[in-house]
Amino acid sequence: MQKFLNWLDDIAKIEVENAFAKWLERIAFIFLILMILSAPHSIAATQTAWLCGMLAWIIRFFIKPRPPLSKNPLRLKTPLDIALWAFLFWSLISSIFSYAPDISLDRLRNTLLFLIFYFVIGNLRSIRAAKFLAFALIFSAMVSVIWTPIERIFGRGVEVTGVSAESPLAKGAVIQGLAIADGDTIIEVNKRKIRTPESLIAELEKSDVSQVKYYRPDFNSVVEVRRADLLDGENAAQRLGISSWKHSRNWRSAGFYGHYTTFAEVLQLIASLIFGLFIALDKKRSRLGAILLFCVAAIGVALLLTVTRASQLAFLVSAFAIVLANGNRKMLLTLAAVVLPVALTGLFFLQQSRKVEFFDSKDDSTLYREMMYRDGFHLWTKNVRNFSLGVGMDSIRRYWQDWGLFDKGWQPMGHFHSTPLQLVVERGLPALLLWLWILFIYGRTLWRELKVQSPEFKVENPKSVDWQKKGIILGCFGGLVGFFTSGLVHYNLGDAEVAMVFFMLMGISVFLCDNKLHNSIPEHK
C-alpha cells in the first residue's frame, strides 16, 4: 500500500505536509484517474468518479495550507474562463425565461459538465501527470476498441428468417417501430439478452406479455409479444413460426455505451489524440510508432463498424488538421494517399450495412435531419424572444404539439441534430456566439503553443524533444476540429459522454499549454 501511495504522490506531485490535506489530494487524484479510465465505457461510473473527486477537491480548499489561487475553479483569469462561465450564466438566464423553466433548469446539469475541465486542470501539477492521464484514456479506450470486432465475430441475438403470418412475432403489438419481419434481429426480451430461439421461448414463457427489442437497420424497435400466441411445435423455431435463424453480424457497434453515435463521437476524439502523438513522434519506424499506428488503425476499424458518417468524416478532417498544424507537407501527401482507399472501403461498408450512400437524400436519417433543421430554424426565428433567449432547453418535449414539431407526431421525438442549431433554438443567438467563442479561444490556445514550440522540434537530437507533450496538444487540436465538424450534424455537446471526454482533453491540453502552471515544477525524466 505504501508503495502505491509513494507512486501516487510522485506522479501527482502531492507534497503538502498536512496529513488530512494530503489524503484529500490523493483521493481527488485517484478519482481523477478513475474518471479518465471510465470515460470510454460508462457514463454512470464516469460521473460518480467525477463527483466524488470534485467533493474531495472542494473540501481541500478549506484546509490549510490552501491551494494557490490559480487552482481555484471560480477564477476568471483567462478569456477561456470568462467564456465558459458566461456560457453557463446565459444558459441559466435562458432557462429562467424558458417556456418550461422546470425542465430547462433541470437540464442545466448537462451544462455544468464543463466543470470537469476545472477538475482536471485543478488537480494537475506536472507535465508527467498530464501525459499519464492522456495515455490512461487511450489505454482504457482500446479495451472497447479491441472488443468491437471480436463481438462482431461472435455475432449477437437471433436473426429470424421466414416469419409466418401466424408467428407470435408478426402479431406483436407495436410499441415503437414496426412488427418483426424477415431479417430482423431479436436482441432482448424484457431487457434480458438472448442468443438462441430456445432462450427466446424461455423468456417469453415467463410473462403473459413480454417486450421484445429487435434491430432493423438503422434502428432498434420494441414490440409486445403475448405468451398465448406461441404456436405448437416440436422445436423453438416451429413455436416461433420461423423457418430458420442465425446470429446477426450486421449492426452499428456501440461499444459499452449502448448507442453507436456516442461511441463514434468518443472514438473520434481519442483517435485524434493518438494520431497527434503518432505525428509528433520523431522515429515513426519504431516499436512505439507501430503501437500508435496499430491503435489508430484499430480505432479506425471500430469507427467504421459504428457506420456513423459524420464522426468518420470528422476524424478525416481532424487528421488533416493535425498534419497541417504540424507543418509537414510530405506527411500531408502520404495521408491523402492513405485516406482514399480507406474512404472507399468505408463507403462500401456503409452501403452494405445501412443500404445508403454517404450523401443520400432518400435516407431516413437525412430526411429526419432536414425536417428538424427546417422546424428548428422556423421556431428560432418565430419571434424576438425565441431569437434572443431561445425556447429553453428541452421545452420542446412539452410544447412540440403547439409548435407543430416532429411532423405533428408522425415522426419520433428527438432533437435538432446540430449543436449550433440546438443552441440557438434552445438558448438563443448569444449562447451560440459564446460557445463559438469558447471553441475559438481553446483552439487559439493550442495553436499558439504549437507555433511557439515549432523551432524546438526541429533539433537534431530527438531525445531532447518532448514529443509526447506536442502530440497531446496536436491530438487535442485535431479533436477540437473534429468535434466542431461532427457537431454541425450531431448534437454532440448534448451527449454527456462525449462532452465529458471533450472537457477532459481540454483540461489536459490547456494545462500543457499554460507554462505558468508547470514551468516552476521540476520534471521526472
Secondary structure, 3 states (H helix, E strand, C coil): CHHHHHHHHHHHCCCCCCHHHHHHHHHHHHHHHHHHHHCCCCHHHHHHHHHHHHHHHHHHCCCCCCCCHHHCCCCCCCHHHHHHHHHHHHHHHHHHCCCCHHHHHHCHHHHHHHHHHHHHHHCCCCHHHHHHHHHHHHHHHHHHHHHHHHHHHHCEEEEEECCCCCCCCCCCEEEECCCCCCCCEEEEECCEECCCHHHHHHHHCCCCEEEEEEEECCEEEEEEEEHHHCCCCCCHHHHHCCCEEEEECCCCCCCCCCCHHHHHHHHHHHHHHHHHHHHHCCCCCCHHHHHHHHHHHHHHHHHHHHCCHHHHHHHHHHHHHHHHHHCCHHHHHHHHHHHHHHHHHHHHHHHHHHCCCCCCCCCHHHHHHHHHHHHHHHHHCCCHHHHHHCCCCCCHHHHCCCCCCHHHHCCCCCCCCCHHHHHHHHHCHHHHHHHHHHHHHHHHHHHHHHHHHHHHHHCCCHHHCCHHHHHHHHHHHHHHHHHHHHHCCCCHHHCHHHHHHHHHHHHHHHHHHCHHHHCCCCCCC
